[in-house]
């Protein structure tokens, strides 16, 4: 049973962090480079990021439960635990704070595209904040991958 839980631990890290890097740094840029309709590219990218967010919440939940189950109270002294907590807090800020705000800006701009409305500057600013949070989360995720074995030993 221990090997199975360790395998799921590594799978959860791979799925969450690998998916996050693939979505943010390969798929989303390709959508904007390939699709002529930037609004459609944004909608598809937004749905992809939302999906990856939920996958991230599921993976982070498993990681935290695994670490606490493995190490008990000592988990709170492990860097891999706190990397996971920081990454999931950034994910929550984006998923439940910034993304709904950006969706509201799009709705307020309707029927026009938000980039062609008076909401443009606010949308661009919040998109920038979201991008910075995503970059920091990605780097924390990379760190988590590099230190993943610290959760096992």
N, C-alpha and C positions, 0 to 999 in steps of 0.2 A: 504494500500500500504506500510505503514511503517513496518508492521510485515513481509511482504514478503521480503523487502530489508534487514531487520535484519536477516531473515532466510537464505537468500543467503550469507550474510556476514559470518555467522557461518559455512555454508556449504563450502564456499570457503576456509576458514581456515582449516576445517577438511579435505577436499579433498587434498589440497596442502601439508599440514604438515603431515597428516596421510599417504598420498601416499609416501611422501619423506622418512618417517621413515620405512614404509613397504618395499619399494624398496631397500633402502640402508642397512637396518639392518636385514632383513628377507629373501627377495627374492634373492638378488644378492649373499649373502653367500651360500644360498641353491643351487643356480645354480652351483657354483664352487665346492660344496661338492658332488653334485649328478651327474653332467655330467663328463664323462671321458675325453672329449675333452675340455681342458681349453680355447682354442681359441674360440670355439663355445660358451662356457659360457660367455666369455668376449664380444662377439658380441651381444648376447642376453641381457646381463646386460647393455651394452652401449645403445642399442635401448630403453630399459626400462628407463634408466636415461634421455635420450633425450625426451621421451614422458612425463616423469614427469616434466622435465624442462619447456616444453610448457604449461603443465597444471599449473605449478607454475606461469608462466608469466601471464596467463589468470586470475588466482585467485588473484594474487597481483594487477593487474590492477583494478579488481573489488573492492578489499579492499581499495585501495587508492582513487578511485572515490567515494566509499561509505563514507569514512571518511571525505573527503573534502566536499561532499554533506551534510553530517550530521553536521559537525562542522565549515565549511567555513575555514577562515584563522586560526582559533583556532586549526585546525587539525595539523598544523605545531608545535604546542606546546605539542602534545600528544605523549607519549612514544610508543603507539601501531602503530602510523603512522611511526615513525622512525625505529621501529623494522622491519616493513614491507619493508621499503626502503632499510635498510641494508641487509636483507635477499635476496631481489630481485637483489641487486647489486652483491652479492656473486654468485647468480644463473647465472647472466649475465657473470660474469668473468669465471665461469666454462663452460657455454654453448657456449660462443662465443670466448673465449680465450684459455682455457686449452684443452677442448675436440677437437677442430680442430687441435691443435698442436699435440695431441696424435694420432689423425687419420692420420696426415701427417707422423708421425714416423712409424706407421704401414705400410703405403703405401710405404715409403722409404725402409722398410725392405723386402717388397714383392719380391720374392715368399716365403720367409721364414717367420716363425712366429716371431714377433718382439722380443719375449723373447729368441729367439735363434739367434739373429742377433747382429751386433755391435751397434744397436740402443737401446739395452736392458737397459743400465745404464740411458740414458736420459729418456726413457719411464718410468722406475721405479721411477725416481726423480719426473717427472711431475705427475705420478699417486699418489705419496705421497702428493704433493701439492694439487692435486684435492681432495684427501681424507680429508685433514685438512680443506679445505674450506667447504667441505660437512658436516663435523662434526660441524664446527662453525655455518653454516647455519641451521643445525638440532637443535642445542641448541637455536639459535635465534627463530626458529620455535616453540620450546617447550615453550619458554618464551612468544611468541605471543599467544599460546593457553591458557596459564595460565592467561594472561592479556587481553584476547579477550573481556571480558565484559567492559573493559575501553573504547572500541570503541563505546559502546552502551549507556553508561551513562555519 
